[in-house]
């Protein structure tokens, strides 16, 4: 990337999976001897390295990240390093970090080390309708070999779906005293408004800021120009169609109907499909994987089931990434567990059965009834294998066959899905 008379930048990004990311970046500044909105005066070049790791099995449960930056200026070299983590404990998200900074000094380099903690306390619904709607953000940092450097607390509450009120206090070493903030945020579908009041009693200074933001977005797959409250440039979007997949190929064919009114969770945002089954969300962070899932309670038939419990898409800047959401007509299987010792007879106890789709390896578990019969509704079309849970077999000292079957897709939105009866799992 290059900007004439400002900078040249080169970067490398390595992301073998959603759990690991490594990036490197180098910037050379053409001339920063005077004031510039892009960088501090005297900056010549900058190197930076960043790494992120999600070691746990559950995505996003624990995140470890590290960053190092070295900046060359006309006064010398400045080095900044930071290592931190993010983890969630019940309704609290904790982000501890350690930061090291080396500044160019006239008498030689000087180093400073800091330790800090950021915390977000999510709403606790058990506190009731009033107190249970508040959430809190706090931050504190101190020098390891010195005194505290900064601290802040912000308390927020939603006032209905589109409005939020926030109040906070912040203190920084070097200021004459703390300063207070009060803001009202209006997050409408087409515009975002922020009214912010900042007061610093020690300086007898009060400031009022009002900002209004919005953007116009056009995409070829949507019905026209859309109004969004999020910024457009360097942001991404996700959109597509929710449809009933009658032939099971996960693509919308001409005779397959759209499903208007279906609610989708895209990342952390809810969106409802329009009258043609289309949906679109704008303003998500590019290159950050977003999960899309359908709210099954919004589907108009109890036989309908999403093809995927969740599907992932990675947005790119300034584009709407297409991600259609196929909905299948689920079927029913019913059968029985039968012991093969002498005359065949039902098994007189409840047994756990594991049903696995052979292509996607998606697993579904069910419990048989006490007479050995089993029943499962809403199973997606596909080829399956059903087995008795290995731990249960070990407890019983028995073995069992593997039951293989295929469930065909439904062919009409007005009819229930297919039914497979008389299935039999033999135990011995």
Secondary structure, 3 states (H helix, E strand, C coil): CEECCCEEEEEEEEEEECCEEEEEEEEEECCCCCCCCCCCCCEEEEEEEEEEECCCCCCCCEEEEEEEEEEEECCEEEEEEEEEEEEEECCEEEEEEEEEEEECCCCCCEEEEEEEEEEEECCCHHHCCCHHHEEEEEEEEEECCCCEEEEEEEEEEEECCCEEEEEEEEEECCCCCCEEEEEEEEECCCCEEEEEEEEEHHHCEEEEEEEEECEEEECCCCCCEEEECCCCCCCEEEEEEEEECCCCCCCCCCCCCECCCCEEEECCEEEECCCCCEEEEEEECCCCEEEEEECHHHCCCCCEEECCCCEEEECCCCCEEECCEEEEECEEEEEEEEECCCCCEECCCCCEEEEEECCCCCEEEEECCCCCEEEEEEECCEEEEEEECHHHHHHHCCCECCEEEEECCCCCCCCCCCEEEEEEEEEC
